[in-house]
Amino acid sequence: MTNRSKPGKVLESAAEEAGNSSSEAETTAIEIPDTLSVKQLATLLQVSGIDIIKQLMRNSIMANINETVDYETAASVATGLGLETKPKPQTGRKPASLISEIKKRQLLQQGNELVNLKTRPPIITVLGHVDHGKTKLLDVIRQTNVADSEAGGITQHIGAYQVEIDGRKLTFLDTPGHAAFTAMRARGAQVTDITILVVAANDGVMPQTLEAIDHARAAGVPIVVAINKIDVPEANPELVKQQLADAGLLIEEWGGETVSVLVSAKENKGIPELLENLLLIADMEELKADTSRSAEGVVIEARLDKARGALTTVLVHNGTLRVGDTIAAGPTWGRIKAMFNDLGKQVRRAGPSVPVEILGLSGVSQAGDTMTAVAGERQARALVEEHQPHLRLASSAAPRSVNLSNVFDQVSAGEVKELSVVLKTDVQGSIEPIRNSLEQLTTDEVKVGVIHSGSGNITESDVMLAIASKGIVIGFNSVAETGAQRLAELEGVSIRHYEIIYNLVDDVSKALKGMLKPIQVEVIEGRAEIREVFSSGKRIKIAGSYVTEGKATRGIQVRVRRQAEMVDETVVSSLRRFKDDAREVTAGYECGITLRDFNEFEVGDILEFFRIEEEN
């Protein structure tokens, strides 16, 4: 278990000299007021808030960090820590005790929608660099044999599992990586309450570890660091702690707020301490849900079973899901015929934070789709219609993320108070000066923050983080991979490319002041592959092409790419389907294409059709 901060010297001497002369005891006893919060008590006693909560739990009192306690309760906690206390002289009426305050609050809540709120299990996501042992750690926790049954010991799907510790349940969400974790957030599914960051004690902080930290931070959830593999000879936990501090993650024993635990998944060491800390953090987060309402949740994974049809794993957020309920989940709906828990056993109902696999949906949903229980088929169909492709495309016309052209308007309207930036550069050395320059642009109205940075190309993971955080992507001498560019276009994410730091910082500064002029951006309309080349007269060549994605349009701008290199950039001069002229040809069809002033086609060339428009 992690080392907690210890009482100061004055407090230690007070504890040691307890039982001495009364006059001496009074000089060393800690003065505690009639009432104070758990956080204030922790500060007064110079111990961590979790230590205070532990003592309260030993006295059968469940309280969070902001809960108020009376003098008797605080004195009991101090005594349990070996400290002497005395009442602080105060005037006025003495406030009610913690227990009576809680009862009073519960009475006040009766009759409104808060009366049904009950504590729910925490949902915990495990992230970390590949081979650092996150799947093995989860395997030990739930005492199953997942790692050995999966190819190469690598998780191949998203699964949710529930375990019970000392009569309390915890739900673990095992993702293939931080990209999948953020992809669900990008689709509106905030499923995680706590993140476990697994770092191998022999390898230390790796690039994927840094990415996982940034993605967890962006989600705004507490991070618990599990320093794994402490059993290996090369283990160096202190170096890992230093690397975490360098990454901005300061652990408790170094004066920070991040809990860290030394564990060995292989030898089953440190696991009880890890679970204890997870439960304590869950108590501090005050996780609650209403079990009496209709179920709401999120799809974790979905697959098509040859024998049983569509099987969908859902995680219930609120309410209770029952067999026989009619539900809508993304583009699918149906009546639940059967439900299975994470052990494969049939269940009749599932409450908040419970993962179940359901049978009965009309099709296969996607991870991150919202699941809602409704009154009947009509409501289910209405919800499903909202996920139809044409409606989804129509809704994408509205900007989902901030871009530099509209950030001033959104700041002025109070819609945006933080400009989140994902920064990718060609070399690591460029990151710090750009980060510092951007963060210095922070004003009273808007904060500028780099939520993730790294060197290399802009990836789909970078774009996904920008979507989830409603941010922008800036590339400094860094290009966007094809998949990232497509995703950004589809989701309306702004990717800006720069080669000079001054221009980068100046554009962001102007954008925050509403002075940035609209820029011209490139929109890819489609791509086609040349499969044959025909002659039409002496000087004209026709590219017999197959449109692989999007569409080809007569008169549109086009690039000819050969083995990733651009050969020429021109315009489509003619487009034919068989012998007929065509205005456009969509994906999945063949066509004949001629280009203005270009005839040097080769089989295998890629034609990339694009248009230029102003970014609003």
Secondary structure as UniProt FT lines:
FT   HELIX           9..16
FT   TURN            17..19
FT   HELIX           22..28
FT   STRAND          30..32
FT   STRAND          35..37
FT   HELIX           38..45
FT   HELIX           49..58
FT   TURN            59..60
FT   TURN            65..66
FT   STRAND          68..70
FT   HELIX           71..80
FT   TURN            81..82
FT   STRAND          85..87
FT   HELIX           98..109
FT   TURN            110..111
FT   HELIX           113..116
FT   STRAND          117..119
FT   STRAND          123..128
FT   TURN            130..131
FT   HELIX           134..142
FT   HELIX           146..149
FT   HELIX           151..153
FT   STRAND          159..165
FT   TURN            166..167
FT   STRAND          168..174
FT   HELIX           178..186
FT   TURN            187..188
FT   STRAND          194..200
FT   TURN            201..203
FT   HELIX           207..219
FT   STRAND          223..228
FT   TURN            230..231
FT   TURN            233..234
FT   HELIX           237..246
FT   TURN            247..248
FT   HELIX           252..254
FT   STRAND          258..262
FT   TURN            265..268
FT   HELIX           271..285
FT   STRAND          288..290
FT   STRAND          296..305
FT   TURN            306..308
FT   STRAND          309..318
FT   STRAND          320..322
FT   TURN            323..324
FT   STRAND          326..329
FT   TURN            330..331
FT   STRAND          332..340
FT   TURN            342..343
FT   STRAND          346..347
FT   STRAND          349..350
FT   TURN            352..353
FT   STRAND          355..361
FT   TURN            367..368
FT   STRAND          370..374
FT   HELIX           377..385
FT   TURN            386..387
FT   HELIX           389..395
FT   TURN            396..397
FT   TURN            404..406
FT   HELIX           407..412
FT   TURN            413..414
FT   STRAND          418..425
FT   HELIX           428..430
FT   HELIX           431..439
FT   TURN            440..441
FT   STRAND          447..455
FT   HELIX           460..469
FT   STRAND          472..476
FT   HELIX           482..491
FT   STRAND          495..498
FT   HELIX           501..513
FT   STRAND          520..535
FT   STRAND          541..553
FT   TURN            554..555
FT   STRAND          557..562
FT   TURN            563..564
FT   STRAND          565..577
FT   TURN            578..579
FT   STRAND          580..581
FT   STRAND          584..586
FT   TURN            587..588
FT   STRAND          590..595
FT   TURN            596..597
FT   TURN            603..604
FT   STRAND          606..614
//
